[in-house]
Amino acid sequence: MLAEIITIGDEILIGQIVDTNSAYISKELNKVGIQVYQITSVQDERQHILNALEEAQDRVDVVLVTGGLGPTKDDITKQTFCEFLNDSLVENTEVRENIEFLFKKYFNKLPVEANLKQALVPSTARVLKNRHGTAPGMWMEKDDTVFVSMPGVPYEMKSLIQYEVIPAIIKKFNRPYIYHKTLLTYGLGESTIAERIADWEEALPKHIKLAYLPSLGKVRLRLSSKGESEEQLIKEVDAQMDQLHEMVSDIAVGYENETSVTERIGGLLQQKGKTLSLAESCTGGALAQEITQHPGASVFYRGSIVPYATELKTSILGVDAKIIEAHNVVSLPVAEAMARQATQVFGSDYAIATTGIAGPTKGDGEDEVGTVCIAIATPEGMISEKFQFGKARERVIKKSVNKAFEMLLKEISKN
């Protein structure tokens, strides 16, 4: 069974916003056995939208459309759907009442006429309740194809997918079962892993596929299969994944959707009753962001200092100025001093420190752009390494984050 996602909005096409909606929808559809055949982005322009709808109808069973449902004149999705379906707009009482309720509750005023026009829907559409906004979702059908229209605001779209769209799709269609299992690894590149598991990969059953998903210091290994028997599919894929995990156990972190490297670190710290702090210079808080996105991090995470300017490493973090003068701000002794001071400032058992030159200019450092020093303070001592992560600023920061967590996980796992 196939689906197509159509996103409507000039803001996507000019790069003003990133289309995260399609990634979310694809993942949710995949969970219920629906394969996304194509993702299309179109302008807020009548003919462009009509062409996309007509072409999608020839390709897939379900078309999911996001965007173009606001109260302004450039939001033309509903009118275009009416033209496509040979339909007309009618006011939906429930949608109007919901709009009036939301305005009274959150703005303490009556909606203007432009907002009330959002209660107009194609007469043949089934309204899908939007729990978080004024624009309704709409379920429409033409011949043998289902069309679902949703607002482009991500949290509104996600609510509609979860509570309205997926349940309706499950009810209407018989679907095959699709099963993915993804192993997270750190520390080896794609080609090295492929060489290690070559014989096993060659012997995989034809209906089970392996995908390598590399990303700056880490590689996800995904096994996928599709069939009618959920139980048999899970059994076969899990058995192959057990073999794969054994072959790469030294670099395996855990399974995607079950754990991430930061969740694994947090779990180990909690088991040991230990705590963590951070002293981030070149990573600028990126390590802290990764840790604090998970609920419960406060159990093991003490806090962070981001002494981006060189003088703040001394005045706030307490690094001896003589160490910086003697070794350069981007050096292993400075990174080690930063990690050591973080454990003292926060009273933590472990600490990560980063200092480097993310670019595009050298700043206070003397090394080349991309040079990064990472230090890990542990109850047993200190480890540190110096790296060259290239010239691209975003790449340098991301690789620094991934490498720092890889180093920390190895140290925590030792005891």
Secondary structure, DSSP 4 states (H G I P E B T S, - for coil): -EEEEEEE-HHHHTTSS---HHHHHHHHHHHTT-EEEEEEEE-S-HHHHHHHHHHHHTT-SEEEEES--SSSTT--HHHHHHHHHT--EEE-HHHHHHHHHHHHHHTSSPPPHHHHGGGEEETTPEEE--SSSSSPEEEEEETTEEEEEE-S-HHHHHHHIIIIIHHHHHHH----EEEEEEEEEESS-HHHHHHHTHHHHHTS-TT-EEEEEEETTEEEEEEEEEES-HHHHHHHHHHHHHHHHHHTTTTEEEETTT--HHHHHHHHHHHHT--EEEEESTTTTHHHHHHHTSTTGGGTEEEEE---SHHHHHHTS---HHHHHHH-SSSHHHHHHHHHHHHHHHT-SEEEEEEE--SSS-TT--S-TTEEEEEEEETTEEEEEEEE--S-HHHHHHHHHHHHHHHHHHHHHT-
